């Protein structure tokens, strides 16, 4: 069984947060199952957001983020898993989503979407537009 994730108070992705997976579980339920604390904030232009930062056993830092408007009006089922754009390029959505699911005790069915090759390519173009990988990657 993978190590339990460690919650971290705050983090800033070196490039930007990029969606690696969409979950079919609300962030409050994930927090309940894993003993996490959920923060609530306003996301500019998107409204209320809830979530937290976690460091997985591999050292990968993720953000679980759920946008209230997206769940209530756009058909989202739960939280998104965000990682640094460079991490998505280097590791791939499939690898990241498997570690997230195992670390958080989620079933295969609870991961409803995984970033694919097109998402990874878009993240790569984004990273390159900012001069490539930043120090520490």
C-alpha positions in Angstrom: 0.0 0.0 0.0 1.4 3.4 -0.9 2.3 5.9 1.8 -0.5 8.3 2.8 -0.2 11.7 1.3 1.1 14.5 3.5 -0.9 17.7 3.5 1.1 20.9 3.0 -0.2 24.3 3.8 0.7 26.1 0.6 2.6 25.6 -2.6 3.3 27.5 -5.8 3.8 25.5 -8.9 6.9 26.6 -10.8 5.1 26.8 -14.1 1.3 26.6 -13.4 -1.2 24.1 -12.2 -2.4 21.8 -15.0 -5.2 19.2 -14.7 -3.8 15.7 -14.6 -7.1 14.0 -13.7 -10.7 14.6 -12.9 -12.2 12.7 -10.0 -15.8 11.6 -9.5 -15.6 12.3 -5.8 -16.2 15.6 -4.0 -13.2 17.1 -2.3 -15.0 17.0 1.1 -15.5 13.3 0.8 -11.8 12.7 -0.1 -10.8 14.8 2.9 -13.1 12.8 5.2 -11.7 9.5 4.0 -8.1 10.7 4.4 -8.2 13.0 7.4 -7.4 16.2 5.3 -8.4 19.8 5.9 -10.2 21.6 3.1 -9.6 25.3 2.4 -12.2 27.5 0.7 -11.3 30.5 -1.4 -12.4 32.6 -4.3 -10.8 31.8 -7.6 -10.7 34.9 -9.8 -13.3 34.6 -12.5 -14.4 31.1 -11.4 -16.0 31.7 -8.1 -15.8 29.5 -5.0 -13.1 26.9 -4.9 -12.3 24.2 -2.3 -9.2 22.0 -2.0 -5.8 21.4 -0.6 -2.2 20.6 -1.5 -0.7 17.2 -0.9 2.7 15.6 -1.3 2.5 12.0 -2.4 4.9 9.3 -1.5 6.9 9.9 -4.6 7.4 13.5 -3.7 4.9 14.6 -6.3 2.9 17.7 -5.2 -0.7 17.8 -6.2 -3.5 20.2 -5.6 -7.0 18.8 -5.2 -9.3 21.6 -6.4 -13.1 21.7 -6.8 -14.9 24.6 -8.3 -18.4 25.0 -6.9 -19.8 26.4 -10.1 -18.4 23.6 -12.2 -20.1 21.0 -10.0 -23.4 22.8 -9.7 -23.8 23.9 -13.3 -21.3 22.3 -15.6 -21.6 18.6 -14.8 -18.3 18.1 -13.0 -18.5 15.2 -10.5 -15.8 16.3 -8.1 -12.3 17.5 -7.6 -9.6 18.0 -10.2 -6.0 16.9 -9.6 -3.6 19.7 -10.6 0.1 19.3 -10.9 2.8 21.5 -12.3 2.6 21.6 -16.1 6.2 20.3 -16.3 5.3 17.3 -14.1 2.4 16.4 -16.4 4.8 16.5 -19.4 7.6 14.5 -17.7 5.4 11.9 -15.9 2.2 11.8 -17.9 -1.4 11.8 -16.7 -1.7 8.0 -16.4 1.3 7.7 -14.0 0.1 10.6 -11.9 -3.5 9.5 -11.7 -2.5 6.0 -10.7 -0.4 7.3 -7.8 -3.1 9.7 -6.8 -5.8 7.0 -6.8 -3.6 4.6 -4.8 -2.5 7.3 -2.3 -6.1 8.5 -1.6 -7.7 5.1 -1.7 -9.8 5.8 -4.8 -11.2 3.1 -7.0 -10.5 3.1 -10.8 -14.2 4.2 -11.3 -13.6 7.2 -9.1 -11.0 8.6 -11.6 -13.3 9.8 -14.3 -10.8 11.4 -16.7 -7.1 11.3 -17.1 -5.0 13.8 -19.0 -4.2 12.3 -22.4 -1.4 12.8 -25.0 -3.1 16.0 -26.3 -3.3 17.5 -22.8 0.3 16.5 -22.2 1.4 18.2 -25.5 -0.5 21.3 -24.5 1.2 21.4 -21.2 4.6 21.0 -23.0 3.8 23.9 -25.3 2.9 26.0 -22.2 6.1 25.1 -20.4 8.1 26.0 -23.6 6.4 29.3 -23.9 7.9 30.2 -20.6 11.4 29.3 -21.5 11.3 25.6 -20.7 11.8 23.8 -17.4 12.5 26.0 -14.5 15.2 25.3 -11.9 14.2 22.5 -9.6 12.4 20.4 -12.3 
